[in-house]
């Protein structure tokens, strides 16, 4: 990881090496944190953050589900997110806001502990490899299942439940695969260790519904918008495992993974074993918009250095 100079930590700008927490921090022991991952893309007009408001909304929703009171407003975290890109003079980067329970009372009931917030950014390339974006990756169906609906809140990005994702990712790597795909507790396709999944069969795009223990991905929403204007039908449904083996195309989506094709599952070739035409068309429009080469027809991008645009976004949180 290539570090940057400045991190925003609970209201203060601190140098990267000085951003520290105490060893008794509640989140360190019990996973009591909520987080987001955003990307800023380099465009001809300067860096721009993708789907900023949607990510900040989800951060606060996750914190609410985790019963954590965030000591800052969505407007303030929005501004800080833009400021961390500016202060570190970044053009293209990954941004991580993190809300967590700090040090105080020890034990599982941590609501009396102060809530801390950090926002930092790093330069980060393709999560699943630059080659994977074009040629696709090899995936396996993990032996680890996604959590049942009444055990963990899948719609929230809460730190502790990402242990499940770590097991899925580690198992895949240990078995020679790029990524792991998991099933829900009913045996239906859920998602990747950190990505949503889409299948293409006979020109129709299929994806698991929210009820399949998935995170409601922001990039997933972008694909829905792109598919609509490009004339593709998307069906949200319970997807049996065997559909992975007969799909013409499969692709994964996420802020880190962006839009990454899958060329095999469990060593069974997907389609022609390469990126399919529908995946490529969606990719071309996604990266065309994020690079500034195509018009931002959906209003996805927030320019980092255009003050009035940032202020308009901030005001949109409460309708002012």
C-alpha positions in Angstrom: 0.0 0.0 0.0 1.3 3.4 -1.0 0.6 5.7 1.9 -0.4 9.4 1.7 0.6 12.3 3.9 -2.6 13.2 5.8 -5.5 11.5 7.6 -8.5 13.2 9.1 -9.1 11.8 12.6 -12.0 12.9 14.6 -11.8 16.5 13.7 -8.0 16.9 13.3 -5.6 16.5 10.4 -2.7 14.2 11.5 0.3 12.7 9.7 -0.2 9.2 8.4 2.3 7.7 11.0 0.6 9.6 13.8 -2.9 8.3 13.3 -3.2 5.9 16.2 -5.8 4.3 18.5 -5.4 2.7 21.9 -5.0 -1.1 22.2 -8.2 -1.2 24.3 -10.3 0.3 21.4 -13.6 -1.5 21.4 -13.6 -2.0 17.6 -10.2 -3.7 17.8 -11.7 -6.4 20.1 -15.3 -6.7 18.9 -15.4 -5.4 15.3 -17.7 -2.5 16.2 -17.1 -0.4 13.2 -18.9 0.8 10.0 -17.0 1.8 6.9 -17.2 2.8 3.3 -15.0 2.5 0.3 -15.1 5.2 -2.4 -13.1 5.9 -5.5 -12.0 9.2 -6.9 -11.3 9.1 -10.7 -9.0 11.3 -12.7 -10.9 13.3 -15.3 -9.9 16.1 -17.7 -11.4 18.5 -15.1 -9.5 17.0 -12.2 -10.3 14.3 -9.7 -14.0 13.4 -9.1 -15.5 11.1 -6.5 -18.0 8.5 -7.7 -21.4 8.3 -6.1 -20.3 10.3 -3.1 -23.8 11.0 -1.6 -24.8 7.3 -1.9 -21.7 6.2 0.0 -22.1 8.7 2.8 -25.8 7.8 3.1 -24.8 4.1 3.4 -22.1 4.9 6.0 -24.7 6.6 8.2 -27.2 3.8 7.6 -24.6 1.2 8.7 -23.8 3.1 11.8 -27.5 3.4 12.6 -27.9 -0.3 12.3 -24.9 -0.9 14.5 -26.4 1.5 17.1 -23.4 3.9 16.8 -24.1 7.7 17.0 -21.9 9.4 14.5 -20.6 12.7 16.1 -20.6 14.5 12.7 -23.2 15.2 10.2 -23.4 13.7 6.7 -22.5 17.2 5.4 -19.3 17.3 7.4 -18.2 13.8 6.4 -19.0 14.7 2.7 -16.8 17.8 2.9 -14.0 15.9 4.7 -14.1 13.2 2.0 -13.4 15.8 -0.6 -10.8 17.5 1.5 -8.8 14.4 2.1 -8.3 14.1 -1.7 -7.4 17.7 -2.0 -5.0 17.8 1.0 -3.1 14.8 -0.3 -3.1 16.2 -3.8 -4.4 13.0 -5.3 -5.9 12.5 -8.8 -7.1 8.9 -8.6 -7.5 7.2 -5.3 -9.5 4.9 -3.0 -11.1 6.6 0.0 -11.9 5.0 3.3 -14.2 6.6 5.9 -14.4 4.6 9.1 -16.7 5.0 12.1 -15.8 2.9 15.2 -16.3 2.6 19.0 -13.2 3.8 20.8 -11.7 3.1 24.2 -13.8 3.2 27.3 -15.8 0.5 29.0 -14.6 -3.0 28.3 -17.1 -5.7 27.2 -19.6 -6.3 24.5 -22.0 -3.5 25.4 -19.9 -0.7 24.0 -22.5 2.1 23.4 -21.1 4.1 26.2 -17.7 4.3 24.5 -17.0 7.4 22.3 -17.5 7.0 18.6 -14.4 8.0 16.5 -14.3 8.8 12.8 -11.4 8.7 10.4 -11.2 9.4 6.7 -8.1 8.6 4.6 -7.2 8.0 1.0 -4.6 5.8 -0.8 -3.5 5.3 -4.3 -4.9 1.9 -5.3 -5.1 0.2 -8.7 -7.4 -2.6 -9.9 -8.5 -4.7 -6.9 -8.6 -7.9 -8.8 -5.7 -7.1 -11.1 -5.4 -4.9 -14.1 -5.4 -7.9 -16.4 -8.6 -9.2 -14.8 -10.6 -6.2 -16.0 -10.1 -7.3 -19.6 -9.4 -11.0 -19.5 -11.5 -12.0 -16.5 -10.7 -13.8 -13.3 -11.0 -17.4 -12.0 -13.4 -17.9 -9.2 -14.6 -20.7 -6.9 -17.7 -21.3 -4.9 -16.6 -21.1 -1.3 -17.4 -23.7 1.4 -18.3 -20.7 3.6 -21.9 -19.5 3.5 -23.1 -15.9 3.8 -24.7 -15.2 7.1 -28.4 -15.9 7.7 -30.7 -12.9 7.7 -31.3 -13.1 11.4 -27.7 -13.4 12.4 -25.9 -10.4 10.8 -27.3 -7.3 9.0 -26.0 -8.0 5.4 -27.1 -4.6 4.2 -24.7 -2.8 6.5 -20.9 -2.5 6.0 -20.0 -3.4 9.6 -16.4 -4.4 10.3 -16.9 -7.5 12.4 -18.9 -9.3 9.9 -16.2 -9.0 7.3 -14.5 -12.0 9.0 -16.9 -14.0 6.8 -15.5 -12.3 3.7 -11.9 -12.9 4.8 -12.5 -16.6 5.1 -14.0 -16.7 1.6 -11.1 -14.7 0.1 -8.4 -16.7 1.9 -9.9 -20.0 0.9 -10.0 -18.9 -2.7 -6.4 -17.8 -2.7 -5.3 -21.0 -0.9 -6.9 -23.1 -3.7 -5.4 -21.1 -6.5 -8.3 -18.9 -7.4 -8.6 -15.1 -7.7 -11.8 -14.8 -5.8 -14.4 -16.7 -3.9 -18.2 -16.7 -4.5 -20.5 -17.6 -1.7 -24.0 -19.1 -1.3 -26.6 -18.0 1.2 -27.9 -20.3 3.9 -30.5 -21.6 1.6 -27.9 -22.6 -1.0 -28.6 -19.8 -3.5 -25.9 -17.6 -5.0 -25.2 -14.6 -2.8 -22.1 -12.6 -3.7 -18.3 -12.5 -3.8 -16.1 -11.9 -0.8 -16.4 -8.2 -1.5 -18.5 -7.8 -4.6 -22.0 -8.2 -6.0 -22.4 -10.7 -8.9 -24.3 -10.6 -12.2 -24.9 -13.4 -14.7 -25.9 -13.1 -18.3 -27.9 -15.9 -19.9 -29.5 -15.5 -23.4 -29.1 -11.7 -23.2 -30.8 -11.3 -19.9 -28.9 -10.2 -16.8 -29.6 -11.9 -13.5 -28.5 -10.9 -10.0 -29.3 -12.0 -6.5 -31.9 -10.0 -4.7 -31.3 -8.2 -1.4 -32.9 -11.1 0.4 -30.0 -13.3 -0.6 -27.8 -11.8 2.2 -26.0 -9.4 -0.1 -24.8 -5.9 0.5 -26.7 -3.3 -1.6 -23.7 -2.3 -3.6 -23.4 1.3 -5.0 -21.6 0.0 -8.1 -24.4 -2.5 -8.4 -26.9 0.4 -8.6 -24.7 1.9 -11.3 -25.1 -1.3 -13.4 -28.9 -1.1 -13.0 -28.8 2.4 -14.4 -26.5 1.5 -17.2 -28.5 -1.6 -18.1 -31.7 0.4 -18.3 -30.4 2.9 -20.8 -28.5 0.3 -22.8 -31.7 -1.8 -23.2 -30.8 -4.8 -21.1 -33.3 -6.5 -18.7 -32.1 -7.2 -15.2 -33.9 -9.8 -13.1 -33.4 -9.9 -9.4 -34.1 -13.4 -8.2 -32.9 -16.4 -6.2 -30.1 -17.9 -8.3 -29.3 -21.6 -8.0 -25.6 -22.5 -8.0 -25.8 -24.4 -11.3 -26.7 -21.1 -13.1 -23.1 -20.1 -12.6 -22.0 -23.1 -14.8 -24.3 -22.4 -17.7 -24.0 -18.6 -17.8 -22.8 -16.9 -21.0 -21.2 -14.2 -19.0 -20.5 -13.4 -15.3 -19.2 -10.2 -13.8 -18.5 -8.8 -10.4 -19.1 -5.3 -9.2 -17.9 -3.2 -6.3 -16.1 0.1 -5.6 -12.8 -1.8 -5.3 -13.4 -4.4 -8.0 -15.2 -1.9 -10.3 -16.6 -4.2 -13.0 -14.6 -7.3 -13.3 -15.5 -10.3 -15.6 -15.3 -13.9 -14.4 -13.9 -16.3 -16.9 -14.3 -19.5 -14.9 -16.1 -20.8 -11.8 -14.9 -24.0 -10.1 -12.6 -24.5 -13.2 -15.7 -24.6 -15.4 -15.3 -22.1 -18.3 -17.8 -19.3 -18.4 -19.0 -18.7 -22.0 -16.0 -18.5 -24.2 -13.7 -18.1 -21.3 -13.2 -14.4 -21.8 -15.0 -11.1 -21.2 -18.4 -11.2 -22.9 -20.0 -8.5 -25.1 -22.6 -7.3 -22.6 -20.0 -7.1 -19.8 -17.7 -5.1 -22.1 -20.4 -2.7 -23.1 -21.4 -2.0 -19.5 -17.7 -1.6 -18.7 -17.1 0.8 -21.6 -19.9 3.1 -20.4 -18.9 2.8 -16.7 -15.3 3.6 -17.3 -16.2 6.2 -20.0 -18.2 8.1 -17.5 -15.7 7.8 -14.6 -12.8 8.9 -16.8 -14.7 11.9 -18.0 -14.6 10.7 -21.6 -18.4 10.3 -21.7 -21.0 12.7 -20.3 -22.0 12.0 -16.7 -25.6 11.4 -17.6 -26.5 10.0 -14.2 -24.8 12.6 -12.0 -22.4 10.1 -10.5 -19.4 12.3 -10.2 -18.6 15.0 -7.7 -15.6 17.1 -8.8 -13.2 17.6 -6.0 -12.1 21.1 -6.9 -15.4 22.7 -7.8 -16.7 24.2 -4.6 -20.2 25.0 -5.7 -20.9 21.5 -6.8 -19.7 20.1 -3.5 -21.9 22.6 -1.7 -24.9 21.6 -3.7 -24.3 18.0 -2.9 -24.0 18.8 0.8 -27.3 20.7 0.8 -29.1 17.8 -0.8 -28.8 15.8 2.4 -31.5 17.8 4.1 -33.2 19.6 1.2 -31.8 23.0 2.0 
